[in-house]
Amino acid sequence: MSTHYIKRTRLLKRKIPALFIPPYPLRILYVGGKPKRIQCVPELYKVGHRITLLELVPEFAKALEGKFFEKVIVGDVSKIGSPSAPQFDVTFWWHGPEHLGMEKSIEVIQNLERLTRYLVVLASPYGHTKLHGYKYPGQVHVSVWLPRNYTRMGYEVVVLGKKDSGMKSKSSHIMGWKWLKSLPLPEPTTD
C-alpha cells in the first residue's frame, strides 16, 4: 500500500467519518477501478458496505470480480443517462472526471447525483497531468480540474500536493464530496 493511498484514506476517514463508522451497511457505486487502484474499497468493504463496481475496461472488471465487490458491471459512466430514482446510497467517482471533457464530466456528475441518495465523492489530479503508455482510450486525461470546478457544483474540497505536479508526484490530488441529504440514523433498539 503506497504512502499516497494511506494519506488519501486518512483524509477520507477524517472528512467523511460516517463512511467508516456506518450505522448500517450502505449500497455504494464505485466508478472506475484498476486491480491495483481501488482507493478505500478494502476499508469500505471491511465495515460492511455492499459495493458495486462500474468499470469501462473489461479486463480490469474481470480482474476485480470477487474482490470486495458485490457486483461488477462493465460499462461506461458517460452513458449512464439520467436515472429516474436513486439506486445507491453513496457514489465514488475516484480519478474519473478528468477522463472526459469538462462539460461531459459535469453532465455525468449530475447524473451520478440523481443516482445517489446521500453522498457523492469525486477525485481527480490537481491541475494538468500527462499520462503516457496507457492502452485504453478511457485512461487519457482530457480535462483539467481545479478546486473551483468542484466548489461551483456545491462540493466541499480538500487538496493534496501541488497543482500541475503531473506524474512527478502522485500526490497531486483533489477530493470533493457533496452531501445530497443526511444519512438517517437507525431506529434505537430496545434491549
ABEGO torsion letter per residue (X at the ends): XBAAAAAAAAAAAAABAAAABBABBBBBBBBEBBAABBBGAAAAAAAGBBBBBBBABAAAAAAABGBGBABBBBBBAAAAEBBABBABABBBBBGAAAABBAAAAAAAAAAAAAABAABBBBBBBBEBBBBBGBABAAABBABBBBAAAAAAAGBBBBBBEBBGAEAABAABBBBBBBBABBBBBBBBBBX
